[in-house]
């Protein structure tokens, strides 16, 4: 990466983290300290966990414009060119470490689906990683969705994954700041990856590794 590109990336990440510290609700910790790469690898290779990814960098704005429709990406705040590159770096990290999720679930918002598809492109060769839109990961910011039901469904799915706990098996969930904060108690930057696992019924997920931004 060229020096000017690296500087811009670091600036964008710092802006994201500063914004999180201002916008994070009471009781939510901002994710500034980064877990070691080995912490991520150990958790994923042990299995029984979920990888929560906040969608990658977007065009400027907060939330979505008035009149946003899920079936029309042009009506939504979507990924920027850097966000698409960031998503590809995320996918490359998994492949470089020989890690393959059992499934990738995504919010129905275009910026989340595009993050998932750039990170885990459908290839003609080799086993496919299915990408499934999932209502439970949809944003409930600005009055969208049904917060309580979505969190209940997500926590239930995480519990099933943890109870099944097969070595090396995990899922990737691509979602939004508001959803990830509610599930884990942690704020996160765009393009950040948090590894977490169930702690039991109706409890927030236990964070195993956080702070890695691509």
C-alpha positions in Angstrom: 0.0 0.0 0.0 1.4 3.5 -1.0 2.3 5.8 1.9 -0.5 8.3 1.0 -3.0 5.5 0.9 -1.8 4.1 4.2 -2.1 7.6 5.8 -5.6 8.0 4.5 -6.6 4.6 5.8 -5.2 5.3 9.3 -7.0 8.7 9.3 -10.3 7.1 8.3 -9.9 4.5 11.1 -9.1 7.1 13.7 -12.2 9.1 12.6 -14.3 6.0 13.0 -13.0 5.3 16.5 -13.4 8.9 17.6 -16.9 8.9 16.3 -17.6 5.7 18.1 -16.5 7.2 21.4 -19.0 10.0 20.9 -21.9 8.0 19.7 -21.6 4.8 21.7 -24.5 4.4 24.2 -23.9 4.2 27.9 -22.4 0.8 28.9 -20.8 0.2 25.5 -17.0 0.1 25.4 -15.2 1.5 22.4 -13.0 -1.0 20.7 -9.6 0.8 20.6 -7.1 -1.9 21.9 -6.4 -4.6 19.4 -6.3 -8.3 20.4 -3.2 -10.2 19.2 -3.5 -11.9 15.8 -2.9 -15.2 17.7 -6.0 -14.5 19.9 -8.1 -14.4 16.7 -6.5 -17.6 15.3 -6.8 -19.5 18.5 -10.5 -18.6 18.9 -11.4 -19.5 15.3 -9.5 -22.7 15.3 -11.2 -23.8 18.5 -14.6 -23.3 16.8 -18.0 -22.7 18.3 -17.9 -19.0 17.8 -19.2 -16.3 15.5 -17.2 -13.6 13.7 -19.1 -10.3 13.9 -17.9 -7.9 11.1 -19.2 -4.3 10.9 -19.7 -3.4 7.2 -16.7 -1.8 5.6 -16.1 1.9 5.0 -18.9 3.8 3.3 -19.7 7.0 1.5 -20.1 9.9 4.0 -23.2 10.0 6.2 -24.9 8.5 9.2 -27.7 6.0 8.8 -29.6 6.2 5.4 -31.3 8.9 3.4 -35.1 9.4 3.7 -37.0 6.9 1.5 -34.3 4.1 1.8 -35.4 0.8 0.4 -33.8 -2.6 0.9 -34.3 -3.5 -2.7 -32.6 -0.4 -4.1 -28.9 0.0 -3.2 -28.9 3.5 -4.8 -31.3 4.6 -2.0 -28.9 3.6 0.7 -25.5 4.6 2.0 -23.2 2.0 0.4 -19.5 1.1 0.4 -16.9 3.5 -0.9 -14.1 2.3 -3.2 -11.9 2.0 -0.1 -14.6 0.0 1.6 -14.7 -2.5 -1.2 -10.9 -2.8 -1.0 -11.1 -3.2 2.8 -13.7 -6.0 2.4 -11.3 -7.8 0.0 -8.5 -7.5 2.6 -10.7 -9.1 5.2 -11.4 -12.1 2.9 -7.7 -12.4 2.1 -6.9 -12.6 5.8 -9.1 -15.7 6.2 -7.7 -17.4 3.1 -4.1 -16.6 4.1 -4.6 -18.4 7.4 -6.5 -21.3 5.9 -9.7 -20.4 7.6 -13.1 -21.0 5.9 -16.4 -20.1 7.6 -19.2 -22.7 7.6 -21.5 -19.9 6.5 -21.6 -16.1 6.0 -24.8 -14.4 7.2 -25.4 -10.7 6.4 -27.8 -7.9 7.1 -30.0 -7.2 4.1 -28.5 -3.7 3.8 -26.5 -3.3 0.6 -23.3 -2.1 2.5 -23.3 -5.4 4.5 -24.1 -7.7 1.6 -21.4 -6.0 -0.5 -18.9 -6.4 2.3 -19.7 -10.1 2.5 -19.6 -10.6 -1.3 -16.3 -8.8 -1.7 -14.7 -10.7 1.2 -16.1 -14.1 0.2 -16.6 -14.0 -3.6 -18.4 -17.0 -5.2 -15.8 -18.8 -7.3 -16.1 -21.4 -9.9 -13.4 -23.6 -8.4 -13.3 -25.0 -4.9 -16.0 -25.2 -2.2 -18.4 -22.3 -2.0 -19.1 -20.3 1.1 -22.8 -19.6 1.2 -23.8 -16.0 1.9 -27.3 -15.7 3.4 -29.2 -12.4 4.0 -30.6 -12.6 7.6 -33.2 -10.3 9.1 -31.7 -10.7 12.6 -28.6 -8.8 11.5 -30.5 -5.9 10.0 -30.1 -2.4 11.4 -32.6 -1.2 14.0 -31.2 2.4 13.9 -33.6 5.1 12.9 -36.6 3.0 13.8 -35.9 0.1 11.5 -36.7 -3.5 12.3 -37.6 -5.1 15.6 -34.7 -4.9 18.0 -35.8 -7.4 20.7 -36.8 -10.1 18.2 -33.7 -9.7 16.1 -31.4 -9.9 19.2 -33.3 -12.9 20.5 -32.8 -14.7 17.1 -29.1 -13.8 16.9 -28.3 -14.9 20.4 -30.2 -18.2 19.9 -28.2 -18.9 16.7 -24.9 -18.1 18.5 -25.9 -20.5 21.3 -26.6 -23.3 18.8 -23.2 -22.7 17.2 -21.5 -22.8 20.6 -23.2 -25.9 21.8 -22.4 -27.7 18.5 -18.8 -26.6 19.0 -16.9 -28.5 16.4 -13.2 -27.7 16.1 -12.5 -25.1 13.4 -16.2 -24.4 12.7 -17.5 -20.8 12.9 -19.8 -18.4 11.1 -19.2 -14.9 9.8 -22.0 -12.4 10.5 -21.8 -9.0 8.7 -23.9 -6.3 10.4 -24.1 -2.8 11.8 -22.6 -0.9 14.7 -25.9 -0.8 16.6 -26.5 -4.5 16.3 -22.9 -5.6 17.2 -22.9 -3.3 20.2 -26.2 -4.7 21.4 -24.9 -8.3 21.0 -21.5 -7.8 22.6 -21.4 -4.6 24.6 -18.5 -3.4 22.4 -18.4 -0.6 19.8 -16.5 -1.2 16.6 -15.1 0.6 13.6 -16.2 0.0 10.1 -14.4 -3.1 8.8 -13.6 -4.3 12.2 -13.8 -8.0 13.1 -14.9 -9.2 16.6 -14.8 -12.9 17.5 -17.5 -13.8 20.1 -19.3 -16.8 21.6 -22.5 -17.5 23.5 -22.5 -17.3 27.3 -26.0 -18.7 27.6 -29.6 -17.7 27.0 -30.4 -14.0 26.9 -26.8 -13.0 27.7 -24.6 -10.8 25.6 -21.9 -12.6 23.7 -18.5 -13.1 25.3 -15.8 -11.3 23.2 -12.8 -13.4 22.5 -10.9 -11.1 20.2 -11.5 -7.5 19.0 -9.9 -4.5 17.5 -8.6 -5.9 14.2 -9.5 -3.4 11.4 -8.6 -4.3 7.8 
